[in-house]
């Protein structure tokens, strides 16, 4: 049975108390401080408009090591031909709303509610939430966003209006994260799409151990706009062909 956490209690139940679906708690509080506390322990909000705010800790956990991302020959051609360009933290709100509004198979509503968007935008202002934008000319055609704490990027959602645009953004992000010594992208839930790009599932014990180590890492609490320059630097480690 999930726990109810009052907004005046600055804590969550232990992640191991989540049920088999990952459902851990109900807490109708999305202030930025609670969000940061939750993500440090791998807990994230997932609910629909009009419902209580549900918090999850999924097990096993789907994660991706940035240096292990798989790049197919067809995707390599996108980089060789400069098919798209990438920016960081220049269109955060636009990426949020694109992720909210894009149709998804089997999904009839969105977890990106007004309250959650407001909290994420505040975290972006504080330098914790970040976006990767993929452009074709002057048009935003793909992107993703997430929260960075220590050396972990907690990926939230991505979208693509052109084929492979979101993949292009994720690969670009991985190249940057490798050069900034990030150890992990938390993908939260397993999908065929993310597994095909090199993600793997690990047990909750391994994931929580990584999170505990990460608490001692420094967080870059500023916008990453200038980090896009790292894409111009050679990095063969993650650009090997699949």
FENLINZI-V969473 format. One record per helix or strand of 3 or more residues. SS is the DSSP state (H for helix, E for strand). FROM is the first residue (numbers start at 0). TO is the last residue. Records with the same first field share a line. If there is no record, write none. Layout:
BEGIN
SS->FROM-TO / FROM-TO
END
This chain:
BEGIN
H->14-16 / 31-39 / 65-67 / 72-79 / 91-100 / 113-124 / 164-178 / 191-194 / 203-213 / 224-231 / 235-237
E->22-25 / 53-55 / 60-63 / 84-87 / 128-135 / 138-148 / 151-159 / 183-187 / 199-201
END
